[in-house]
Amino acid sequence: MMERYPHLSVDILKAGHHGSLTSSSELFLDHIKPKAVLISAGRNNRYGHPHPDILNRFEERQVVVMRTDLNGAVQFKLKDKKIRVESAIEQKETGPQNE
């Protein structure tokens, strides 16, 4: 994809495979430079998605992370070239849960 679209940049990335370890390589993230990412994963899923290393990759790049396991339903509303993010569950922290 990076070869085919060498100048591709994105505002919002939907993380592949629930944020698994192989879902978003550093090279890919550095290429597309997302501003926000949506990770769709079930709460307390048996695979431990999203993977902590993936979350760290986003954090290192200052990408806003929205997670369905923590934020519930997430909506990105576009109006006048601005993006507003709304979620069913407001949460200040979008990192791993403390249980």
Contacts in CASP RR format, 6 or more apart in sequence:
PFRMAT RR
TARGET T0000
AUTHOR 0000-0000-0000
METHOD contacts of the structure
MODEL  1
MMERYPHLSVDILKAGHHGSLTSSSELFLDHIKPKAVLISAGRNNRYGHP
HPDILNRFEERQVVVMRTDLNGAVQFKLKDKKIRVESAIEQKETGPQNE
1 8 0 8 1.000
1 28 0 8 1.000
2 8 0 8 1.000
2 27 0 8 1.000
2 28 0 8 1.000
2 31 0 8 1.000
8 31 0 8 1.000
8 32 0 8 1.000
9 32 0 8 1.000
9 33 0 8 1.000
10 32 0 8 1.000
10 33 0 8 1.000
10 34 0 8 1.000
10 35 0 8 1.000
11 34 0 8 1.000
11 35 0 8 1.000
11 36 0 8 1.000
11 83 0 8 1.000
12 34 0 8 1.000
12 35 0 8 1.000
12 36 0 8 1.000
12 37 0 8 1.000
12 38 0 8 1.000
12 76 0 8 1.000
12 83 0 8 1.000
13 24 0 8 1.000
13 32 0 8 1.000
13 34 0 8 1.000
13 36 0 8 1.000
13 37 0 8 1.000
13 38 0 8 1.000
13 63 0 8 1.000
14 37 0 8 1.000
14 38 0 8 1.000
14 40 0 8 1.000
15 23 0 8 1.000
15 24 0 8 1.000
15 37 0 8 1.000
15 38 0 8 1.000
15 39 0 8 1.000
15 40 0 8 1.000
15 50 0 8 1.000
15 54 0 8 1.000
16 23 0 8 1.000
16 24 0 8 1.000
17 23 0 8 1.000
17 49 0 8 1.000
18 39 0 8 1.000
18 40 0 8 1.000
18 41 0 8 1.000
18 42 0 8 1.000
18 45 0 8 1.000
18 47 0 8 1.000
18 49 0 8 1.000
18 50 0 8 1.000
19 39 0 8 1.000
19 41 0 8 1.000
19 49 0 8 1.000
19 50 0 8 1.000
19 51 0 8 1.000
19 54 0 8 1.000
20 47 0 8 1.000
20 49 0 8 1.000
20 50 0 8 1.000
20 51 0 8 1.000
20 54 0 8 1.000
21 51 0 8 1.000
21 53 0 8 1.000
21 54 0 8 1.000
23 50 0 8 1.000
23 51 0 8 1.000
23 54 0 8 1.000
24 37 0 8 1.000
24 54 0 8 1.000
24 57 0 8 1.000
24 58 0 8 1.000
26 57 0 8 1.000
29 57 0 8 1.000
29 58 0 8 1.000
29 61 0 8 1.000
29 63 0 8 1.000
30 61 0 8 1.000
33 61 0 8 1.000
34 61 0 8 1.000
34 63 0 8 1.000
35 63 0 8 1.000
35 64 0 8 1.000
35 83 0 8 1.000
36 63 0 8 1.000
36 64 0 8 1.000
36 65 0 8 1.000
36 66 0 8 1.000
36 76 0 8 1.000
36 83 0 8 1.000
36 85 0 8 1.000
37 58 0 8 1.000
37 63 0 8 1.000
37 64 0 8 1.000
37 65 0 8 1.000
37 66 0 8 1.000
38 66 0 8 1.000
38 67 0 8 1.000
38 68 0 8 1.000
38 74 0 8 1.000
38 76 0 8 1.000
39 49 0 8 1.000
39 50 0 8 1.000
39 54 0 8 1.000
39 65 0 8 1.000
39 66 0 8 1.000
39 67 0 8 1.000
39 68 0 8 1.000
39 69 0 8 1.000
40 68 0 8 1.000
41 48 0 8 1.000
41 49 0 8 1.000
41 50 0 8 1.000
41 67 0 8 1.000
41 68 0 8 1.000
41 69 0 8 1.000
42 49 0 8 1.000
42 68 0 8 1.000
42 69 0 8 1.000
43 69 0 8 1.000
43 70 0 8 1.000
44 69 0 8 1.000
45 69 0 8 1.000
50 67 0 8 1.000
52 96 0 8 1.000
55 65 0 8 1.000
55 95 0 8 1.000
55 96 0 8 1.000
58 65 0 8 1.000
59 65 0 8 1.000
64 85 0 8 1.000
64 94 0 8 1.000
65 94 0 8 1.000
65 95 0 8 1.000
66 74 0 8 1.000
66 85 0 8 1.000
66 87 0 8 1.000
66 94 0 8 1.000
67 94 0 8 1.000
67 95 0 8 1.000
68 74 0 8 1.000
69 97 0 8 1.000
70 89 0 8 1.000
70 91 0 8 1.000
70 93 0 8 1.000
70 94 0 8 1.000
70 95 0 8 1.000
70 97 0 8 1.000
71 87 0 8 1.000
71 88 0 8 1.000
71 89 0 8 1.000
71 90 0 8 1.000
71 91 0 8 1.000
71 94 0 8 1.000
72 87 0 8 1.000
72 88 0 8 1.000
72 89 0 8 1.000
73 87 0 8 1.000
73 88 0 8 1.000
74 85 0 8 1.000
74 86 0 8 1.000
74 87 0 8 1.000
74 88 0 8 1.000
75 85 0 8 1.000
75 86 0 8 1.000
75 87 0 8 1.000
76 83 0 8 1.000
76 84 0 8 1.000
76 85 0 8 1.000
77 83 0 8 1.000
77 84 0 8 1.000
77 85 0 8 1.000
77 86 0 8 1.000
78 84 0 8 1.000
END
